[in-house]
Amino acid sequence: IAVDGWALTMLSRKNRGKGPICNSIGQNIGYFLSYVGFLALNDAQSSENLWRPLLRLPSRPGTGLVSLGGFVKFMGSFMLVITVFVGLFKKEVDMSIEGGDCCTIGCG
């Protein structure tokens, strides 16, 4: 609800209907990265057979590419950077008017 409300103040009038769609897509990408992405990078066998050759990293049998602690630190840092970026570069529109909220029916 908070994200949808924030989207109302950030998106232009013609793009407001896309806010919930972006929210839904973002949640699904987050779920995928958090579960499937971590498991694929933490698994020793897939790291050794897929990720290390693909990224041209040295072989380390029995060790995953990332640990849980490293993954959580990276994702937390990534989210902080994106939040700061949005906070600095995306301006909100003041939706308040005298006597009420512009999001009410009949406001023009």
CORTATA-V648598 format. One record per helix or strand of 3 or more residues. SS is the DSSP state (alpha for helix, beta for strand). FROM is the first residue (numbers start at 1). TO is the last residue. If there is no record, write none. Layout:
ss: {SS;SS}
from: {FROM;FROM}
to: {TO;TO}
This chain:
ss: {alpha;alpha;alpha;alpha}
from: {2;13;44;68}
to: {10;42;55;89}
